[in-house]
Amino acid sequence: MNVLLVNGSPHANGCTYTALEEVAKTLNTEGIETQIFQVGTKPLAGCIACKTCAKNGRCVFSDSVNDFLDLVKDADGFIFGSPVHYAAASGAITSFMDRAFYTDLLAGRQSFYLKPAAAIVSARRAGTTATFDQLNKYFTISEMPVISSRYWNMVHGATPEDVKKDLEGLQTMRVLARNMAWFLRCKEVGMKAGVQFPVKEERINTNFIRE
């Protein structure tokens, strides 16, 4: 089993990475393989609703979004991390997740379906809970079980060294990792025992405008 961790910070080895690395190390001790995917620093366009992805299964923009989508089918779980920028997720990971989840949906891949996910957030001081709520919405619209910890998944600090001093925050990351590993093992046992996925209904889309 493996978990794909996404670093939505422009700093490859910054505060968000430090938190993700704590999750990854704990997952590894639980026998779960991990990979940290860097969103990077190149500009990421937002979704332009061209729906090209519905035709060819890939986003019209050739960047890290398509690179990520090439990996998701083999991942058993996901952790998405973001720094706080103006009390919200970074612009990069917002565009990244908008396009990744929309492309997967319109392409009919269902790569995220019933795979566990969690969000982690880093900040110097505030804006963490708003960012945490923002990221979790991608999971709940995609039928992904959301893995929790014993506190909201956040760390505080202006530098990686600060984050390493946030003992409660790092513990929250470790608890999150163990809960993720437990869920993945339970899912694996259930599948081997013949527990089937839920019966799927055809999607119903309604419009608030009525004639």
C-alpha positions as CSV (number, residue, x, y, z in Angstrom):
1,M,0.0,0.0,0.0
2,N,1.2,3.5,-0.7
3,V,0.1,7.1,0.2
4,L,0.8,10.0,-2.1
5,L,1.5,13.3,-0.3
6,V,1.2,16.6,-2.1
7,N,3.2,19.6,-1.1
8,G,1.3,22.7,-2.2
9,S,4.0,25.1,-0.9
10,P,6.4,26.9,-3.2
11,H,9.1,25.9,-0.7
12,A,10.2,22.3,-1.4
13,N,11.7,21.9,2.0
14,G,9.7,24.4,4.1
15,C,7.1,24.3,6.8
16,T,4.5,22.3,4.9
17,Y,7.1,19.8,3.8
18,T,8.3,19.4,7.4
19,A,4.8,18.4,8.4
20,L,4.3,16.1,5.4
21,E,7.7,14.5,6.2
22,E,6.5,13.7,9.7
23,V,3.4,12.0,8.3
24,A,5.5,10.1,5.8
25,K,8.0,8.9,8.3
26,T,5.2,7.5,10.5
27,L,3.5,5.9,7.6
28,N,6.7,4.2,6.7
29,T,7.1,2.8,10.2
30,E,3.6,1.4,9.7
31,G,4.6,-0.4,6.6
32,I,3.0,2.1,4.2
33,E,5.1,3.3,1.2
34,T,5.0,7.1,0.6
35,Q,5.9,9.6,-2.1
36,I,5.9,13.4,-1.7
37,F,4.8,15.2,-4.8
38,Q,5.9,18.8,-5.2
39,V,3.5,21.1,-6.9
40,G,6.5,23.3,-7.6
41,T,7.0,26.9,-8.4
42,K,6.0,27.1,-12.1
43,P,2.8,29.1,-12.7
44,L,-0.4,27.0,-12.5
45,A,-3.4,28.3,-14.4
46,G,-6.8,27.9,-12.9
47,C,-9.5,25.7,-14.6
48,I,-11.0,27.5,-17.6
49,A,-13.9,25.0,-17.9
50,C,-13.0,24.1,-21.5
51,K,-13.8,20.5,-20.7
52,T,-11.1,19.2,-23.0
53,C,-10.4,16.6,-20.2
54,A,-13.7,15.0,-20.9
55,K,-12.5,14.2,-24.4
56,N,-8.9,13.2,-23.9
57,G,-8.7,12.4,-20.2
58,R,-6.0,15.0,-19.5
59,C,-6.0,18.7,-18.6
60,V,-5.5,21.0,-21.6
61,F,-2.6,22.6,-19.7
62,S,0.5,20.4,-19.7
63,D,2.0,20.8,-16.2
64,S,2.3,19.2,-12.9
65,V,-1.5,18.5,-12.7
66,N,-1.1,15.9,-15.5
67,D,2.0,14.5,-13.9
68,F,0.1,14.0,-10.7
69,L,-2.9,12.4,-12.4
70,D,-0.5,9.8,-13.9
71,L,0.3,8.7,-10.3
72,V,-3.1,8.7,-8.6
73,K,-4.4,5.5,-10.0
74,D,-1.7,3.6,-8.1
75,A,-2.1,5.4,-4.9
76,D,-4.2,4.0,-2.0
77,G,-4.5,7.2,-0.1
78,F,-3.7,10.9,-0.2
79,I,-2.4,13.7,2.0
80,F,-2.6,17.3,0.6
81,G,-0.6,20.0,2.3
82,S,-0.8,23.7,2.0
83,P,0.6,26.8,3.7
84,V,-1.8,29.5,4.7
85,H,-1.9,32.5,2.3
86,Y,-4.2,35.3,3.3
87,A,-6.3,32.9,5.5
88,A,-6.8,30.4,2.6
89,A,-4.9,27.7,0.8
90,S,-2.1,28.7,-1.5
91,G,-3.2,29.8,-5.0
92,A,-1.0,27.1,-6.5
93,I,-2.6,24.2,-4.7
94,T,-6.1,25.7,-5.2
95,S,-5.6,25.7,-9.0
96,F,-3.9,22.3,-8.8
97,M,-6.7,20.6,-6.9
98,D,-9.5,22.3,-8.9
99,R,-8.0,21.0,-12.1
100,A,-6.9,17.6,-10.9
101,F,-10.3,16.7,-9.3
102,Y,-12.3,18.2,-12.2
103,T,-10.2,16.4,-14.8
104,D,-10.5,13.1,-13.1
105,L,-14.3,13.6,-12.8
106,L,-14.9,14.6,-16.4
107,A,-12.6,11.9,-17.7
108,G,-14.6,9.3,-15.8
109,R,-11.5,7.8,-14.2
110,Q,-12.8,7.9,-10.6
111,S,-9.2,7.6,-9.3
112,F,-10.1,9.1,-6.0
113,Y,-13.3,7.0,-5.3
114,L,-13.4,5.6,-1.7
115,K,-9.6,6.3,-1.3
116,P,-8.9,7.9,2.1
117,A,-7.6,11.5,2.2
118,A,-6.5,14.1,4.6
119,A,-5.4,17.7,4.5
120,I,-2.6,19.3,6.5
121,V,-1.9,23.0,6.9
122,S,1.0,25.1,8.1
123,A,1.0,28.7,9.2
124,R,3.0,31.2,11.2
125,R,-0.1,32.1,13.2
126,A,-3.7,32.1,11.9
127,G,-5.9,31.1,9.0
128,T,-5.3,27.4,9.5
129,T,-8.9,26.3,10.2
130,A,-10.3,28.2,7.1
131,T,-7.6,26.6,4.9
132,F,-8.3,23.2,6.5
133,D,-12.0,23.4,5.7
134,Q,-11.3,24.5,2.2
135,L,-9.1,21.5,1.4
136,N,-11.5,19.0,2.9
137,K,-14.2,20.0,0.5
138,Y,-12.4,18.3,-2.4
139,F,-12.6,15.0,-0.6
140,T,-16.2,15.1,0.5
141,I,-17.4,15.9,-3.1
142,S,-15.4,12.9,-4.4
143,E,-16.7,10.2,-2.1
144,M,-13.3,10.0,-0.2
145,P,-13.2,8.9,3.4
146,V,-11.6,11.8,5.4
147,I,-9.0,10.6,7.9
148,S,-8.8,12.6,11.1
149,S,-6.3,13.1,13.9
150,R,-6.9,14.1,17.5
151,Y,-6.8,17.8,16.6
152,W,-7.1,19.7,13.4
153,N,-4.2,18.8,11.1
154,M,-2.0,21.9,11.4
155,V,1.5,23.0,12.4
156,H,2.7,26.4,13.3
157,G,6.0,28.2,12.6
158,A,7.7,30.6,10.3
159,T,10.5,28.2,9.5
160,P,11.0,24.4,9.4
161,E,13.0,24.8,12.7
162,D,9.9,26.4,14.3
163,V,7.7,23.6,13.1
164,K,10.0,21.1,14.7
165,K,9.4,22.8,18.0
166,D,5.6,22.5,17.6
167,L,5.4,19.3,19.5
168,E,1.6,19.1,19.5
169,G,1.5,19.8,15.8
170,L,4.0,17.1,15.0
171,Q,2.2,14.6,17.2
172,T,-1.0,15.5,15.4
173,M,0.8,14.5,12.1
174,R,1.9,11.2,13.6
175,V,-1.6,10.3,14.9
176,L,-3.0,11.2,11.5
177,A,-0.5,8.9,9.8
178,R,-1.4,6.0,12.1
179,N,-5.1,6.5,11.6
180,M,-4.5,6.5,7.8
181,A,-2.5,3.3,8.1
182,W,-5.2,1.7,10.2
183,F,-7.9,2.6,7.8
184,L,-5.9,1.3,4.8
185,R,-5.4,-2.0,6.5
186,C,-9.1,-2.3,7.4
187,K,-10.1,-1.5,3.8
188,E,-7.6,-4.2,2.6
189,V,-9.0,-6.8,4.9
190,G,-12.6,-5.9,4.0
191,M,-11.9,-6.2,0.3
192,K,-10.2,-9.6,0.8
193,A,-13.2,-10.7,2.8
194,G,-15.5,-9.9,-0.1
195,V,-17.0,-6.6,1.2
196,Q,-18.2,-4.9,-1.9
197,F,-18.2,-1.2,-2.7
198,P,-21.5,0.6,-2.2
199,V,-24.1,0.3,-4.9
200,K,-23.7,3.3,-7.2
201,E,-26.5,5.4,-8.4
202,E,-26.5,7.3,-11.7
203,R,-25.5,10.9,-11.0
204,I,-28.4,13.4,-10.8
205,N,-27.7,17.0,-11.5
206,T,-30.3,19.6,-10.8
207,N,-30.6,23.3,-11.5
208,F,-32.1,25.8,-9.1
209,I,-33.8,27.5,-12.0
210,R,-37.3,26.2,-12.6
211,E,-39.4,26.9,-15.6
